[in-house]
Amino acid sequence: MCGICGFFNFTSETPGEIVRDMAASLRHRGNEASGFFVERPAAFGHQRLSIIDLASRADQPFVSANGRYVLVFNGEIYNYRELHGLIPDFSPRTTSDTEILAELWAHKGPDCLQYLNGMFAFAIFDRVEQSLFCVRDRLGVKPFYYWYDGHEFVFASEPKAILRHPRISVRLNLTAFSDYLSLGYVTGRATAFAGIEKLEPGHFIKITSSGLSRVQYWNLARRIRDGSCRRSDDLADLLNSAVQYRLISDVPVGSFLSGGIDSSAITAMAARSNSELQTFTIGFREKSYDESAAAAEFAAGLKLENASTHFCEPDPAFLERIVEYFDQPFADTSVMPYFQLCSMAAQKMKVVLGGDGGDELFAGYETRRADALALTGFRSIPFWKSLLRIGLGMINLLPADRGKVSTHYKLRQFCEFAHLPPEKSHCAWRQLFSEDEKKLLLHPQMLDEAGHHKTFDTFAPMYASVRGLPMLQQQALVDLQSWLVDDVLYKADQAAMAHTLEVRSPFLDYRIVEAAFAVPENEKFSLFQTKSLLRRSLTGTLPAPLLKKKKEGFGSPVSLWLEGSLADFFADCVHSESFRRLFPDTGRVMQLFDDHRNRVRDNGYRLWALLMFALWQKRWLQPAQK
């Protein structure tokens, strides 16, 4: 696991000090070795966290045996030992997956990507062809950002490194900013910085003196349509295989344990071959949010050590520290306990297993049931919109509760959006601010510069790419392209790497992903139970009471915190001069705050998004910070 950066430029010199400065901003991603390669037109920088082959012989940038290819690589190729046989006359110089990747590319070029099982983002320079290939893994577990103006290409694991390049200025991308206000994260190819983009999962790009070309090498929707995705006769065996792959390491591996089905299954499978496995749990003092007792009991049953701590109400300094590492505005409330969990684990480990992906693949969210209900109502129930309007009126008469994803909040979201076409209702379940609300909050100039962009415009191409499949499956695939990669996996990568920690996600083994999507959605869940297919598959792996347990989620009680000591901090942030340049009507913002405190409506998530943007704006958009 590492931080990578560099640039590619045919028209000017390639000063090494620039790439060294870029790499220095990524030192938290790997502080055990720094490496550089500068040879016009390419310049590469690398920060290493040593996991496989700890010797300096495996440091990067790594040059292939024939001297033609130079590689900078972030991630892991889990099946690297099996790939030896695909490389003719191979005499290894290391025992690393980095060398396997470099030599496999030297012999097969981009065709080698079909053989890789792992999480990866890498750039590889062809010194003969004078070309640069940049690749991101199938699911987007590892990040890859770039800036390209037609002449120079700059890339890195995080935007903060790209911003160190002297040609790149800090400007807010207003369409991405609009999407953030709707979603609490930035999705699609865009980032919050104008000109900086993400390489999409399952894609590679090639840069030559003639320009940039883009290729999608893995298309899940296409594989579903043509029958390439095959369901597994034994999902538990397939998951166990993915877990065993992710235990391959030259350093100890631990496991996150939340008390839910996903992390418990992974921990149980890992413990079969590693009785020394250490587990790590984060809890809350607010009882409705806390699962730490259940996690500790499960670990004790497996005779595993469990390190646990409780997350308390954050102070401003903690929030500012998160924003220092998250250089995209990000309002997912689970990031705070996850950040602390990573900090705790990193004191003992370099590598941990995590449960990310289980909910997206096997319909673990309550929104999947909301999708099914809304789809039925939209297609089959007369006066559906009128019924929802009556329900919304009744909800408005009730005080807003403060439970985890409060009942008031969930019912209100459903009644507000379940009348929309299924593509739009699905995207609205997590909506914070509507298009009309943004018009009331934002400065008119911001709206003019953003043009006619609406957040659904970002999702429309995603739906176009999955057209023709059943609607529930379309919605699940869009979640993989948006929510999973740009919220769940962004959170995991940034929080873990902030603490120089690697998180491996067995559920995101592409074999499991393809097997899961070979199964019709109605077999994965019912209106009475989420993850019904996965629960059945794990019979014998997990105890019956755990298999029957309702999903708890991993959010934070921000609605309560905003009524407590963070109330004054919120008010100070939204009254700042820089914030008011974008949100000039402070009174309207404070009305949302007053309605929240008076329990008229649970505005916790909306207010939190405004607070986190104010902190991000202060850190990343101020010219003095360039």
VOGU-3710 file (C-alpha; in Angstrom, 3 decimals, decimal comma):
1> mcgicgffnf> 0,000/0,000/0,000  1,433/3,298/-1,046  1,053/6,810/-2,334  1,860/7,442/-5,979  2,244/10,635/-7,978  3,875/12,012/-11,083  3,482/13,851/-14,345  4,015/13,325/-18,060  4,987/16,215/-20,310  6,391/16,246/-23,847
11> tsetpgeivr> 6,621/20,020/-24,176  8,827/21,184/-21,288  11,424/20,062/-18,802  10,652/17,545/-16,047  12,039/19,061/-12,852  12,553/16,475/-10,155  11,905/18,855/-7,270  8,238/19,124/-8,262  7,576/15,405/-7,998  9,476/15,269/-4,715
21> dmaaslrhrg> 7,236/17,987/-3,312  4,152/16,120/-4,551  5,324/12,897/-2,918  6,029/14,642/0,376  2,324/15,518/0,665  1,532/11,766/0,512  3,954/10,615/3,187  1,075/9,523/5,443  0,242/6,876/2,837  3,679/5,293/3,144
31> neasgffver> 6,470/6,473/5,385  8,918/3,561/5,086  10,588/4,501/1,801  10,499/7,270/-0,799  11,441/6,649/-4,414  11,670/8,783/-7,558  12,152/8,380/-11,288  12,757/11,366/-13,561  13,336/10,813/-17,268  11,671/13,069/-19,766
41> paafghqrls> 8,772/12,990/-20,467  7,961/11,170/-17,199  8,457/11,903/-13,524  7,262/9,462/-10,823  7,166/9,651/-7,042  6,384/6,880/-4,591  5,790/6,624/-0,830  5,947/3,030/0,399  4,134/1,151/3,140  5,893/-2,236/3,066
51> iidlasradq> 3,485/-5,197/3,203  4,857/-7,839/0,809  8,620/-8,317/0,459  9,786/-5,802/3,029  13,289/-5,493/1,525  14,452/-2,409/-0,363  14,732/-4,508/-3,542  10,946/-4,142/-3,872  10,967/-0,352/-3,548  9,418/1,745/-6,281
61> pfvsangryv> 9,443/3,136/-8,909  10,150/-0,359/-10,203  11,811/-1,060/-13,559  10,989/-4,231/-15,498  13,766/-6,739/-16,202  14,045/-5,647/-19,836  14,399/-2,016/-18,737  11,489/-0,877/-20,897  8,753/-0,287/-18,303  8,771/1,845/-15,150
71> lvfngeiyny> 5,974/1,251/-12,630  4,502/3,111/-9,653  1,840/1,016/-7,982  -0,565/1,452/-5,071  -2,407/-1,584/-3,761  -2,106/-5,360/-3,699  -2,313/-8,133/-6,301  -3,571/-10,972/-4,122  -3,075/-13,768/-6,659  0,440/-12,667/-7,629
81> relhglipdf> 2,008/-16,018/-6,781  -0,262/-17,796/-9,253  0,627/-15,355/-12,026  4,274/-16,511/-12,188  3,282/-19,117/-14,748  2,023/-16,490/-17,191  5,468/-14,915/-17,469  7,869/-16,903/-19,702  11,493/-17,325/-18,644  10,850/-15,462/-15,420
91> sprttsdtei> 13,708/-15,202/-12,940  12,358/-13,169/-10,024  14,533/-10,575/-8,336  12,054/-10,081/-5,456  9,142/-11,868/-3,792  6,807/-8,903/-4,373  3,565/-8,469/-6,248  5,047/-5,260/-7,679  7,563/-7,214/-9,736  4,890/-9,633/-10,949
101> laelwahkgp> 2,758/-6,723/-12,130  5,678/-5,074/-13,947  6,758/-8,282/-15,694  3,211/-9,355/-16,539  2,625/-5,975/-18,155  5,927/-6,291/-20,035  4,699/-9,537/-21,580  0,985/-8,920/-22,044  0,364/-5,175/-21,824  -3,203/-4,179/-20,901
111> dclqylngmf> -4,388/-7,745/-21,577  -2,855/-8,696/-18,226  -5,602/-6,822/-16,363  -8,067/-9,674/-16,793  -5,832/-11,903/-14,653  -5,412/-9,556/-11,690  -7,308/-10,184/-8,479  -6,659/-7,247/-6,217  -7,059/-3,585/-5,406  -4,777/-1,348/-7,394
121> afaifdrveq> -4,077/1,976/-8,987  -0,881/2,262/-10,993  0,950/4,176/-13,699  3,424/2,510/-16,042  5,766/4,326/-18,424  6,818/2,689/-21,682  10,273/4,102/-22,399  10,310/2,752/-25,982  6,832/3,830/-27,078  7,029/7,002/-24,948
131> slfcvrdrlg> 3,554/6,400/-23,565  1,960/6,330/-20,135  -0,755/3,912/-19,010  -2,784/4,617/-15,866  -5,051/1,919/-14,424  -7,621/1,646/-11,632  -9,013/-1,600/-10,207  -12,423/-2,978/-11,136  -14,362/-1,641/-8,136  -12,334/1,487/-7,433
141> vkpfyywydg> -10,978/0,364/-4,068  -7,808/2,360/-4,670  -7,997/5,992/-5,848  -6,461/7,637/-8,883  -6,781/11,385/-9,588  -5,435/13,328/-12,542  -5,262/16,730/-14,251  -4,758/17,059/-17,998  -4,703/20,160/-20,172  -3,873/18,525/-23,497
151> hefvfasepk> -0,130/18,970/-22,995  0,719/17,891/-19,469  -0,752/15,030/-17,443  -0,433/15,115/-13,635  -1,609/12,269/-11,397  -1,643/11,200/-7,750  -3,360/9,076/-5,127  -4,893/12,233/-3,648  -5,730/15,680/-5,066  -3,537/17,393/-2,458
161> ailrhprisv> -0,438/16,111/-4,284  -1,692/17,356/-7,656  -2,272/20,781/-6,126  1,462/20,935/-5,338  2,195/21,180/-9,061  2,947/24,832/-9,902  0,743/24,906/-13,005  -2,411/23,916/-11,157  -4,592/26,449/-9,377  -7,140/25,846/-6,627
171> rlnltafsdy> -10,669/26,509/-7,881  -14,009/25,129/-6,746  -15,828/22,893/-9,224  -19,354/24,267/-8,883  -21,193/21,301/-10,393  -19,362/18,938/-8,037  -20,149/21,326/-5,183  -23,832/21,196/-6,129  -23,712/17,393/-6,104  -22,080/17,475/-2,684
181> lslgyvtgra> -24,942/19,533/-1,279  -27,369/16,942/-2,605  -25,446/13,829/-1,600  -22,868/14,648/1,062  -20,080/13,409/-1,234  -18,777/14,062/-4,750  -19,499/11,355/-7,310  -18,764/10,678/-10,971  -15,536/11,656/-12,693  -15,488/15,122/-11,158
191> tafagiekle> -13,794/16,279/-7,978  -14,398/19,408/-5,923  -11,359/20,974/-7,616  -11,942/22,365/-11,106  -9,753/20,516/-13,613  -8,942/17,519/-11,410  -10,782/14,301/-12,270  -10,974/10,711/-11,044  -10,109/7,731/-13,176  -13,234/5,590/-13,095
201> pghfikitss> -13,119/2,051/-11,676  -12,456/-0,646/-14,259  -10,814/1,819/-16,654  -7,376/2,669/-17,938  -6,165/5,669/-19,856  -3,260/5,939/-22,273  -1,358/9,188/-22,786  0,924/9,806/-25,745  2,099/12,884/-27,614  -1,130/12,563/-29,628
211> glsrvqywnl> -3,400/12,896/-26,611  -5,389/10,854/-24,110  -7,558/7,799/-24,776  -9,815/5,999/-22,299  -10,742/2,287/-22,197  -13,150/0,394/-19,936  -11,566/-3,021/-19,413  -14,208/-4,393/-16,988  -17,913/-3,718/-17,500  -20,102/-5,479/-14,948
221> arrirdgscr> -23,397/-4,646/-16,663  -22,107/-6,056/-19,949  -20,915/-9,206/-18,200  -24,349/-9,640/-16,628  -26,049/-9,250/-19,998  -23,796/-11,701/-21,845  -23,918/-14,329/-19,097  -20,277/-14,026/-18,045  -21,344/-13,563/-14,416  -22,032/-16,965/-12,907
231> rsddladlln> -23,708/-17,505/-9,557  -21,756/-19,531/-7,029  -23,034/-22,819/-5,645  -21,395/-21,906/-2,343  -20,984/-18,223/-1,568  -19,406/-19,052/1,786  -16,595/-20,984/0,068  -16,049/-18,122/-2,361  -15,924/-15,604/0,479  -13,514/-17,807/2,385
241> savqyrlisd> -11,252/-17,920/-0,678  -11,327/-14,112/-0,841  -10,470/-13,896/2,863  -7,532/-16,312/2,527  -6,137/-14,267/-0,372  -6,288/-11,152/1,773  -4,391/-12,801/4,600  -1,300/-13,068/2,362  1,182/-10,669/3,896  4,703/-10,424/5,281
251> vpvgsflsgg> 3,337/-8,482/8,273  0,541/-9,419/10,728  -3,067/-8,907/9,605  -5,917/-7,856/11,908  -9,657/-7,489/11,403  -12,255/-4,820/12,006  -15,214/-6,227/13,927  -18,424/-4,222/14,181  -20,808/-6,840/15,533  -22,672/-7,112/12,222
261> idssaitama> -22,874/-9,994/9,759  -20,237/-8,855/7,236  -17,281/-8,199/9,529  -18,188/-11,169/11,727  -18,149/-13,574/8,770  -14,795/-12,261/7,578  -13,319/-12,451/11,078  -14,586/-15,997/11,616  -13,113/-17,171/8,305  -9,801/-15,440/8,934
271> arsnselqtf> -9,575/-16,967/12,416  -9,675/-20,473/10,941  -6,147/-20,028/9,616  -4,923/-17,367/12,031  -5,655/-18,067/15,689  -3,572/-15,015/16,624  -5,864/-12,656/14,711  -6,436/-9,369/16,526  -9,777/-7,621/16,176  -10,657/-3,947/16,548
281> tigfreksyd> -14,012/-2,423/17,478  -15,365/1,096/17,938  -18,466/1,803/20,006  -20,597/4,737/21,122  -21,819/5,886/24,474  -25,237/6,493/22,868  -26,813/3,043/23,311  -28,831/2,991/20,075  -25,554/3,374/18,135  -23,388/0,956/20,119
291> esaaaaefaa> -22,591/-2,619/19,025  -19,275/-2,995/20,830  -20,586/-5,458/23,437  -21,844/-7,806/20,712  -18,513/-7,559/18,870  -16,535/-8,320/22,042  -18,744/-11,332/22,782  -18,265/-12,666/19,255  -14,476/-12,237/19,457  -14,416/-14,008/22,827
301> glklenasth> -16,332/-16,917/21,310  -13,571/-17,261/18,723  -10,916/-16,838/21,437  -9,577/-13,738/19,710  -8,174/-10,590/21,266  -10,517/-7,625/20,848  -9,306/-4,050/21,240  -12,225/-1,687/21,742  -12,798/1,980/22,404  -15,771/4,335/22,451
311> fcepdpafle> -16,170/7,330/20,223  -17,352/10,447/22,019  -18,675/13,730/20,728  -15,936/15,219/18,508  -14,352/18,579/19,189  -13,541/21,100/16,438  -9,861/20,094/16,375  -10,807/16,481/15,578  -13,063/17,588/12,706  -10,338/19,843/11,332
321> riveyfdqpf> -7,890/16,941/11,450  -10,252/14,823/9,346  -10,585/17,613/6,792  -6,790/17,807/6,590  -6,748/14,285/5,138  -10,075/14,314/3,272  -9,366/16,754/0,505  -12,833/16,257/-0,957  -15,782/17,709/0,988  -17,328/14,725/2,760
331> adtsvmpyfq> -20,337/14,545/5,080  -20,717/10,829/5,788  -21,150/10,768/9,568  -19,518/7,342/9,893  -16,140/8,808/8,959  -15,503/10,011/12,521  -15,683/6,675/14,354  -14,007/4,969/11,390  -11,143/7,476/11,549  -10,644/6,714/15,242
341> lcsmaaqkmk> -10,933/2,968/14,608  -8,138/3,209/12,039  -6,029/5,204/14,480  -6,438/2,501/17,130  -5,683/-0,374/14,742  -2,625/1,377/13,290  -0,951/1,334/16,683  -0,596/-2,451/16,330  -1,098/-3,282/12,653  -0,239/-2,300/9,125
351> vvlggdggde> -3,045/-4,376/7,585  -6,656/-5,119/8,588  -9,623/-6,824/6,959  -12,877/-4,886/6,563  -16,467/-5,669/5,637  -17,006/-3,029/2,955  -19,160/-4,120/0,025  -21,417/-6,657/1,725  -24,375/-4,298/1,900  -24,052/-3,151/-1,703
361> lfagyetrra> -23,724/-6,673/-3,104  -26,343/-8,432/-0,995  -28,975/-5,719/-0,405  -28,133/-4,839/3,167  -29,541/-1,329/3,242  -33,130/-0,520/4,097  -33,181/1,605/0,959  -33,363/-1,627/-1,048  -36,709/-2,383/0,558  -37,744/1,215/0,000
371> dalaltgfrs> -36,844/0,766/-3,684  -39,028/-2,336/-3,950  -41,976/-0,655/-2,212  -41,652/2,529/-4,242  -41,398/0,572/-7,489  -44,566/-1,362/-6,652  -46,451/1,790/-5,681  -45,259/3,743/-8,704  -46,303/1,016/-11,136  -49,374/-0,495/-9,509
381> ipfwksllri> -51,151/1,677/-6,932  -53,652/4,303/-8,123  -53,400/7,690/-6,409  -49,928/6,724/-5,139  -48,735/10,310/-5,064  -51,817/11,418/-3,138  -51,342/8,679/-0,558  -47,752/9,744/-0,021  -48,809/13,384/0,339  -51,270/12,409/3,084
391> glgminllpa> -48,536/10,387/4,810  -46,132/13,316/4,668  -48,720/15,578/6,238  -49,172/13,159/9,124  -45,399/12,871/9,642  -45,100/16,657/9,812  -47,425/16,634/12,813  -45,020/14,447/14,794  -41,888/15,636/16,630  -38,616/14,459/15,077
401> drgkvsthyk> -36,969/11,699/17,113  -33,204/11,307/17,514  -32,581/7,584/16,982  -30,008/6,173/14,576  -31,295/7,262/11,135  -34,481/8,321/12,901  -37,847/6,829/11,989  -39,134/10,342/11,379  -36,297/10,945/8,907  -36,781/7,653/7,031
411> lrqfcefahl> -40,562/8,006/6,723  -40,231/11,584/5,561  -37,672/10,652/2,892  -39,930/7,878/1,622  -43,099/9,959/1,479  -41,274/12,842/-0,199  -39,668/10,833/-2,989  -41,432/7,483/-3,525  -43,718/9,014/-6,166  -40,794/9,756/-8,490
421> ppekshcawr> -39,708/7,470/-11,342  -37,650/4,640/-9,814  -34,303/5,968/-11,079  -34,876/9,293/-9,341  -36,531/7,967/-6,190  -33,540/5,680/-5,588  -31,096/8,571/-5,902  -33,261/10,674/-3,575  -33,209/8,333/-0,541  -29,927/9,859/0,579
431> qlfsedekkl> -30,672/13,346/-0,728  -29,795/16,220/1,586  -30,788/19,378/-0,294  -33,147/19,437/-3,283  -32,508/21,544/-6,370  -35,061/24,107/-5,182  -33,493/24,284/-1,713  -30,059/24,857/-3,213  -31,439/27,768/-5,214  -32,661/29,364/-1,999
441> llhpqmldea> -29,377/28,817/-0,151  -26,674/29,559/-2,722  -25,421/32,867/-4,056  -27,027/33,612/-7,455  -23,607/33,878/-9,080  -22,810/30,327/-7,992  -26,024/29,132/-9,597  -25,280/31,009/-12,811  -21,777/29,567/-13,046  -23,059/26,040/-12,392
451> ghhktfdtfa> -25,482/26,505/-15,274  -28,475/24,213/-15,480  -26,742/21,284/-13,821  -28,878/19,070/-11,598  -27,476/16,269/-9,487  -29,457/13,636/-11,371  -27,489/14,696/-14,476  -24,509/12,993/-12,816  -26,475/9,775/-12,364  -28,112/9,726/-15,801
461> pmyasvrglp> -25,041/8,288/-17,623  -24,766/5,611/-14,930  -28,341/4,535/-15,579  -27,733/4,660/-19,334  -24,848/2,193/-18,867  -27,119/-0,385/-17,174  -30,239/0,109/-19,294  -32,176/-3,040/-20,159  -31,554/-4,812/-16,867  -34,284/-5,189/-14,209
471> mlqqqalvdl> -34,825/-1,913/-12,358  -33,767/-3,154/-8,920  -30,553/-4,452/-10,457  -30,015/-1,150/-12,270  -30,312/0,683/-8,962  -27,819/-1,675/-7,299  -25,325/-1,213/-10,142  -25,637/2,561/-9,947  -24,871/2,298/-6,217  -21,631/0,502/-7,110
481> qswlvddvly> -20,682/3,324/-9,491  -21,530/6,095/-7,040  -22,215/5,409/-3,361  -19,782/2,516/-2,980  -16,786/3,999/-4,769  -17,155/7,676/-3,881  -18,478/7,401/-0,336  -17,799/4,017/1,257  -14,435/3,294/-0,382  -13,278/6,912/-0,355
491> kadqaamaht> -13,920/6,999/3,391  -12,078/3,719/3,967  -9,034/4,664/1,908  -8,600/8,188/3,242  -9,211/7,350/6,901  -6,951/4,284/6,839  -4,146/5,902/4,856  -4,246/8,924/7,136  -2,882/6,488/9,715  -0,615/4,552/7,283
501> levrspfldy> -2,939/1,552/7,489  -4,041/-0,824/4,728  -7,662/-2,050/4,684  -8,494/-5,139/2,605  -12,115/-5,889/1,657  -12,861/-9,552/0,849  -16,433/-8,812/-0,293  -14,972/-6,707/-3,117  -13,145/-9,640/-4,667  -14,403/-9,342/-8,241
511> riveaafavp> -15,394/-13,024/-8,254  -17,840/-12,373/-5,410  -19,138/-9,236/-7,111  -19,873/-11,118/-10,322  -21,444/-14,032/-8,453  -23,639/-11,666/-6,437  -24,907/-9,887/-9,534  -25,686/-13,167/-11,243  -28,445/-13,573/-8,632  -31,768/-11,738/-9,169
521> enekfslfqt> -32,302/-8,966/-6,639  -35,497/-10,512/-5,261  -33,463/-13,521/-4,093  -31,079/-11,343/-2,071  -33,657/-9,741/0,206  -37,318/-9,606/1,068  -39,539/-6,881/2,465  -39,096/-8,543/5,852  -35,342/-9,182/5,839  -32,251/-7,653/4,266
531> ksllrrsltg> -29,368/-9,841/3,018  -31,510/-12,970/3,056  -29,280/-14,772/0,497  -26,086/-13,956/2,385  -27,630/-14,955/5,707  -28,578/-18,361/4,282  -25,108/-18,810/2,776  -23,416/-18,146/6,129  -25,400/-20,762/8,041  -22,772/-22,817/9,829
541> tlpapllkkk> -20,247/-19,981/9,722  -22,078/-17,616/12,066  -24,351/-18,388/15,040  -28,100/-18,323/14,388  -28,844/-15,274/16,596  -26,322/-13,191/14,656  -27,767/-14,325/11,322  -31,169/-13,083/12,453  -29,849/-9,757/13,699  -31,146/-6,570/12,119
551> kegfgspvsl> -28,589/-4,348/10,387  -27,577/-1,515/12,698  -25,486/0,725/10,434  -22,401/2,707/11,387  -23,426/6,347/11,497  -22,828/8,920/14,218  -25,416/10,748/16,352  -24,755/14,114/14,728  -28,345/15,212/15,265  -27,714/15,051/19,000
561> wlegsladff> -24,243/16,561/18,798  -25,553/19,588/16,903  -27,849/20,269/19,835  -24,915/20,035/22,233  -21,477/21,571/22,394  -21,144/21,738/18,595  -24,062/24,159/18,311  -21,921/27,258/18,841  -19,191/25,888/16,581  -21,736/25,357/13,802
571> adcvhsesfr> -23,040/28,895/14,155  -19,506/30,322/14,028  -18,677/28,364/10,876  -21,768/29,363/8,895  -21,329/33,007/9,880  -17,753/33,130/8,566  -17,033/35,533/5,705  -15,843/32,806/3,331  -18,930/30,642/3,926  -21,286/33,586/3,397
581> rlfpdtgrvm> -19,766/34,234/-0,037  -21,453/31,019/-1,156  -24,396/31,000/1,278  -25,310/34,677/1,690  -28,662/34,123/3,435  -27,369/33,105/6,854  -30,854/33,530/8,269  -32,172/30,721/6,076  -29,349/28,434/7,219  -30,054/29,257/10,852
591> qlfddhrnrv> -33,752/28,547/10,293  -32,791/24,983/9,385  -30,790/24,909/12,603  -33,682/26,260/14,691  -36,150/23,772/13,166  -33,704/21,019/14,082  -33,240/22,099/17,680  -37,005/22,565/18,090  -37,626/19,023/16,752  -39,720/20,321/13,854
601> rdngyrlwal> -37,555/18,290/11,454  -34,430/16,198/11,819  -32,012/18,333/9,791  -28,952/16,708/11,319  -27,489/15,335/8,094  -28,139/18,549/6,178  -26,569/20,733/8,842  -23,618/18,363/9,100  -22,995/18,678/5,360  -22,901/22,466/5,695
611> lmfalwqkrw> -20,550/22,286/8,668  -18,126/19,896/6,972  -18,120/21,999/3,820  -17,336/25,119/5,844  -14,335/23,340/7,378  -13,212/21,972/3,999  -13,566/25,383/2,394  -11,435/26,968/5,108  -8,666/24,384/4,627  -8,627/23,761/0,895
621> lqpaqk> -9,998/26,831/-0,876  -8,008/29,554/0,849  -5,262/30,904/-1,520  -2,773/31,064/1,347  -2,995/27,293/1,683  -1,782/26,644/-1,908
//
